[in-house]
Amino acid sequence: MNGIKKNADILADIRIPFSAVPNPYKDPPPCKLNLLELAKYADSAGKDISELTPEEIAMFRI
């Protein structure tokens, strides 16, 4: 490894299993990205989130 994270690696940091149903009475799991703004940016750029570059994703780190 050369120490550079790929898009899939960055997005893997924020993924949770689809089978996991969030409990509305507990705090949400920690997230390292502002997902709402990331999704808005991807829509405005006309891209899917998985098509964004690591530099574009890094702009939305919390």
N, C-alpha and C positions, 0 to 999 in steps of 0.2 A: 504494500500500500504506500502511496505517496502522501497521504495525509489530507488529500482533497476529498471533500464529501460530494457525492453526486446527488441529483434531485431525489432519487429514490431513498437515499440514506437520510436526507433532510426530512422528507415527508414521513419516513418510518418513525422518526422521533415523536410524531404527533398522532400516529394511528392508534386506535384501540380496536379490539375485536368487534366485528359487527354483531356477534351474538351477545355481547355485553349490553344489557339494558341499563341505562343510567338511573340511579336512584335519585328522585327529585328532592329527597329530604337530606341528602348529604352534599358536601361540597363537590363541585365538578373536578374531574382529574386535572392535574396541572398541564398547561399547554405552553409551549415555548414560542408560539407564533400568534399573531393577531389574525385569526382565520377569517373574520368578517371582512377586514380591509384587504387581505390577500385575495379573497374571492372577488371583491369589487374590482381590484386591480386587474385580475385575470380576465374578467368580463370586459373591462374597458379596453384591454389590450387585444381582445378577440382570441384569447388562448384558453386552453384548459389548464388547470393548476399544475398538472403533471408535465406540461410543456414549458413551464417557466424555468429560467436559468437559476442556478444557485445564488447569483448576485441579486436577482429580482426577489427571490424568496427571503434572502437575508435582510432586505429592507424592512421586513415585517416581524423581525425577532423582538421579543419583549425583554 
